[in-house]
Amino acid sequence: MSDSLLSVEGLTTSFETQAGTLTAVNGVSFQIRQGETLGLVGESGSGKSVTAFSIIRLVQPPGRVTAGRVLFQGRDLVSLPEEELRQVRGAGIGFVFQEPMAALNPVMRVGDHIAEALRVHGLATRAEARARAVDLLRAVRIVDAEHRVNDYPHQLSGGMRQRVMIAIALACRPPLVIADEPTTALDVTVQAQILDLLREMKREFGISLLLITHDLGVIAETADRVAIMYAGRIVEQGPVREIFRNPAHPYTQGLLASIPGGAAGSRLHAIDGSVPNLGALPPGCSFAPRCAARMPQCVRSFPGVTALTPEHSVRCHLHSASDARLTVAGEVRS
């Protein structure tokens, strides 16, 4: 994609533990175009959040990026000096954290959080930063922004704190925002408001968005393309409409089948089993123990990438073909 803003190539992140090396992100590759939303979907423990933190190199020890490249505006963030990377965080890539109360400093007023982001990147004086903070709080639909700018995080509701996180992420007008499960801890009504806000901010600020979630309903409403993640690897990716209409991977099919919406009184579909322990992945395809369509080769080798269309790809032996398989650099084989 020549118009890609972010290109992740063979990204691998591992954690050194007493039990050995755990590979949480394994040869992950995807791209985000200018102005589009890519949804990254998977169960808890699939590696979604670690992927997001790896992109901006915020993985805490004993974790570290061990392979791959993250190309953003022509620079590889994996090899970028820390001083230069600090300029990318916030000004180039904004981040909306999953838990606002953990991300916000409890002894700082919310306006100071926003002002600090502006001042760190030299985009405003102290007086200008405060005025911009009020404007940003208004932009994210916080009522009475002139007074709320002086509030502390504990004085705000969960939805309002998440709006403050979005305001901080947008403060420096970054071309890309990563939103890590931005609606997880919110009730349904507030979730809808936050998603509407993200869509509105995307249009108003012209940003690209990496939206991390376990909710396919959120993806259907918000994303242009989707990448399905399982046990540290992306197993399928493509346009949202195509994936929802023609899911190719059995895991994707299971996720879509488990969405409520069938006949009243009917049982919900569930995928048998659970996500495997990253320290003890099964041989071959990581999903094979849970897959009703598994074949002998599924337990012997992990499938390569098969391009079903120029935009839609899958990692599954059901679709493997020697003339369609692509090699992804940086993957740690089971």
C-alpha positions in Angstrom: 0.0 0.0 0.0 1.8 3.1 -1.2 -0.5 5.4 0.8 0.1 3.6 4.1 0.7 5.7 7.1 1.8 2.9 9.4 3.4 -0.4 8.2 4.0 -3.1 10.7 6.2 -5.9 9.3 7.0 -9.1 11.1 6.6 -7.5 14.6 7.6 -10.0 17.4 7.6 -9.2 21.1 8.7 -11.6 23.7 8.8 -11.8 27.5 11.6 -13.5 29.4 10.2 -15.4 32.4 11.3 -18.1 34.8 9.4 -20.6 32.7 11.2 -19.5 29.5 10.6 -17.1 26.7 6.9 -16.2 26.0 6.2 -14.8 22.5 3.1 -12.6 23.0 3.3 -11.0 19.5 4.5 -13.4 16.8 5.4 -12.1 13.3 2.5 -9.6 13.1 2.1 -7.6 9.9 -0.5 -5.1 8.9 -0.8 -1.6 7.4 -3.0 1.4 8.1 -3.8 3.8 5.3 -4.2 7.6 5.6 -7.6 8.3 7.0 -8.8 4.7 7.6 -9.7 2.8 10.7 -8.2 -0.7 11.2 -9.8 -2.9 13.9 -7.6 -5.3 15.7 -9.8 -8.1 17.2 -9.3 -11.1 19.4 -10.0 -12.7 22.7 -8.4 -11.6 25.9 -4.7 -12.7 25.9 -4.4 -12.8 22.2 -1.8 -10.1 22.1 -3.8 -7.1 20.9 -2.6 -4.6 23.6 1.0 -5.9 23.5 1.0 -5.2 19.8 -0.2 -1.6 20.4 2.4 -1.0 23.1 5.1 -2.5 20.9 4.3 -0.1 18.1 5.3 2.9 20.3 7.8 0.9 22.3 6.1 1.1 25.7 6.3 -2.6 26.5 7.7 -2.9 30.0 10.6 -5.2 31.0 10.9 -8.2 30.9 9.1 -7.7 27.6 10.9 -6.4 24.5 10.5 -6.2 20.7 12.8 -8.9 19.3 12.1 -8.7 15.6 10.3 -6.8 12.9 9.9 -3.2 11.7 7.3 -0.5 12.5 7.5 2.1 9.7 5.7 5.4 10.5 6.0 8.3 8.1 9.2 6.7 6.7 10.9 6.0 10.0 11.4 2.7 11.7 10.1 3.2 15.3 11.8 -0.1 16.4 15.3 1.3 15.8 14.5 5.0 16.5 16.5 6.6 19.3 14.5 7.1 22.4 14.8 10.9 22.3 13.3 11.0 18.8 10.7 8.4 19.7 9.4 10.7 22.5 8.6 13.3 19.8 6.6 10.7 17.9 4.5 9.7 20.9 1.7 12.2 21.3 2.7 14.4 18.3 2.8 11.6 15.7 0.8 8.8 17.4 -1.8 9.5 20.0 -2.8 6.8 22.5 -6.2 6.2 24.2 -5.5 3.9 27.1 -7.9 1.2 28.3 -8.0 2.3 31.9 -8.3 6.1 32.2 -8.0 6.0 36.0 -4.7 4.2 35.7 -3.4 6.4 32.9 -4.4 9.8 34.4 -2.3 11.3 37.3 -4.8 11.5 40.2 -3.1 14.7 41.6 -3.2 16.6 38.3 -6.2 18.5 37.1 -7.5 17.2 33.8 -6.7 20.5 32.0 -3.1 20.2 33.1 -2.9 16.7 31.5 -3.9 18.2 28.2 -1.8 21.3 28.6 1.3 19.2 29.4 0.9 17.2 26.1 1.0 20.5 24.2 3.9 22.0 26.1 6.1 18.9 26.0 6.0 19.1 22.2 6.4 22.9 22.1 3.0 23.6 20.6 1.7 26.2 23.1 2.8 28.5 25.9 1.3 28.0 29.4 -1.5 30.4 28.8 -2.2 29.1 25.3 -2.2 25.5 26.5 -4.9 26.2 29.1 -7.1 27.8 26.5 -6.5 24.9 24.1 -7.4 22.5 26.9 -10.8 24.1 27.3 -11.3 24.0 23.5 -10.4 20.3 23.4 -12.7 19.4 26.3 -15.5 21.2 24.4 -14.6 19.2 21.3 -15.0 15.9 23.1 -18.4 17.1 24.3 -17.7 17.7 28.0 -20.3 20.1 29.3 -19.2 23.2 31.2 -15.6 22.7 30.0 -14.4 26.0 31.5 -15.0 24.6 35.0 -14.4 20.9 34.3 -10.8 21.8 33.2 -10.0 22.3 36.9 -11.4 19.0 38.0 -9.3 16.0 39.1 -9.9 12.6 37.5 -11.8 11.2 40.5 -14.4 14.0 40.1 -15.4 12.7 36.6 -17.5 9.8 35.6 -15.9 6.9 33.6 -17.3 8.2 30.3 -16.0 11.7 31.0 -12.5 10.3 31.9 -12.4 8.5 28.6 -13.3 11.7 26.8 -10.4 13.4 28.6 -8.1 10.6 27.3 -9.4 11.2 23.8 -8.8 14.9 24.2 -5.2 14.2 25.3 -4.6 11.9 22.4 -5.9 14.5 20.0 -4.1 17.5 21.6 -1.2 17.6 19.2 -3.2 16.7 16.1 -1.4 13.4 15.5 -2.1 11.7 12.1 -2.6 8.4 13.9 -4.4 7.5 17.1 -4.3 4.0 18.8 -7.4 3.3 20.9 -6.9 0.3 23.2 -10.3 -1.1 24.2 -11.7 2.5 24.7 -15.2 1.3 25.7 -14.5 -1.8 27.8 -15.4 -0.5 31.3 -18.4 1.7 30.2 -22.1 0.9 30.1 -23.8 0.4 26.8 -25.2 3.9 26.4 -21.8 5.5 27.2 -20.0 3.1 24.9 -22.2 4.2 22.0 -21.4 7.9 22.8 -17.7 7.2 22.9 -17.8 5.4 19.5 -19.8 8.3 18.0 -17.2 10.6 19.4 -14.3 8.7 17.9 -16.0 8.7 14.5 -16.6 12.4 14.7 -13.1 13.2 15.8 -11.7 11.0 13.0 -13.7 13.1 10.5 -12.9 16.5 12.1 -9.2 15.9 12.7 -8.6 13.7 9.6 -6.8 11.0 11.6 -6.2 7.3 11.0 -7.3 5.0 13.8 -6.1 1.7 15.1 -9.0 0.4 17.2 -8.3 -2.5 19.5 -11.3 -4.4 20.8 -12.8 -7.8 21.4 -16.2 -6.7 20.2 -17.1 -7.4 16.6 -20.1 -5.2 16.9 -17.9 -2.2 17.5 -15.8 -3.2 14.5 -18.9 -3.4 12.2 -19.9 0.1 13.2 -16.5 1.8 13.2 -13.8 0.1 11.2 -12.9 0.0 7.5 -10.7 -3.1 7.7 -10.2 -5.7 10.4 -7.4 -8.0 11.5 -8.3 -11.0 13.6 -5.7 -12.0 16.2 -5.2 -15.4 17.9 -2.4 -16.5 20.2 -0.1 -13.7 19.2 -0.6 -14.0 15.4 -2.9 -12.4 12.9 -4.9 -15.2 11.3 -7.1 -13.2 9.0 -7.4 -9.7 7.7 -9.3 -7.7 5.1 -12.2 -5.2 4.5 -14.8 -5.4 7.2 -17.7 -6.0 4.8 -15.8 -8.9 3.1 -14.7 -10.5 6.4 -18.2 -10.4 7.8 -19.8 -11.8 4.7 -17.1 -14.4 3.8 -15.0 -15.2 6.9 -12.3 -17.7 5.8 -10.7 -18.8 9.1 -12.6 -21.1 11.4 -11.8 -18.8 14.3 -13.3 -15.8 12.6 -16.3 -17.9 11.7 -16.7 -18.9 15.4 -16.4 -15.3 16.6 -19.1 -14.1 14.1 -21.4 -17.0 15.0 -21.1 -16.1 18.7 -22.6 -12.7 18.2 -26.1 -12.5 19.8 -28.9 -11.9 17.4 -30.5 -15.3 16.6 -34.1 -16.3 17.3 -35.5 -15.6 20.7 -34.7 -18.4 23.1 -32.0 -19.9 20.9 -28.7 -20.9 22.5 -25.6 -18.7 21.9 -22.8 -20.4 19.9 -19.5 -20.7 21.7 -16.0 -21.7 20.6 -14.9 -24.7 22.5 -11.8 -24.5 24.7 -9.8 -21.4 25.5 -6.8 -19.4 24.2 -3.7 -21.5 24.7 -0.9 -20.7 27.1 1.8 -18.8 25.2 4.4 -20.7 27.0 3.0 -24.0 25.8 1.5 -23.5 22.4 0.4 -26.7 20.6 2.4 -27.9 17.6 1.3 -26.6 14.3 -1.7 -24.2 14.1 -2.4 -22.7 17.5 -6.2 -22.9 16.9 -6.1 -26.6 15.9 -7.2 -28.0 19.3 -10.4 -25.9 19.2 -11.1 -26.2 15.5 -13.8 -28.5 14.2 -12.3 -28.4 10.7 -8.7 -29.4 11.6 -6.8 -31.8 9.3 -3.6 -33.8 9.9 -1.4 -31.0 8.6 -2.9 -28.6 11.1 -1.1 -30.3 14.0 2.2 -30.6 12.1 2.8 -27.1 10.8 1.6 -23.5 11.1 0.0 -22.3 7.8 1.5 -19.5 5.8 -0.5 -16.5 4.5 -2.9 -17.2 1.6 -4.1 -14.2 -0.3 -7.8 -14.9 -1.2 -8.1 -11.5 -2.8 -5.7 -8.5 -3.1 -7.2 -7.2 0.2 -8.3 -10.4 2.0 -5.7 -12.8 3.5 -5.9 -15.8 5.8 -3.6 -18.2 7.7 -5.3 -21.6 7.4 -4.5 -24.9 5.8 -8.1 -25.0 4.5 -7.1 -22.3 2.0 -3.3 -23.0 1.6 -2.0 -23.2 -1.9 1.7 -23.3 -2.8 1.3 -20.7 -5.5 -0.6 -18.3 -3.2 1.4 -18.6 0.1 3.4 -15.6 1.2 6.3 -15.7 3.7 6.2 -13.2 6.6 9.6 -12.3 8.0 10.2 -12.4 11.7 7.8 -15.2 12.8 8.9 -17.5 15.7 7.8 -21.0 14.7 6.2 -23.3 17.2 
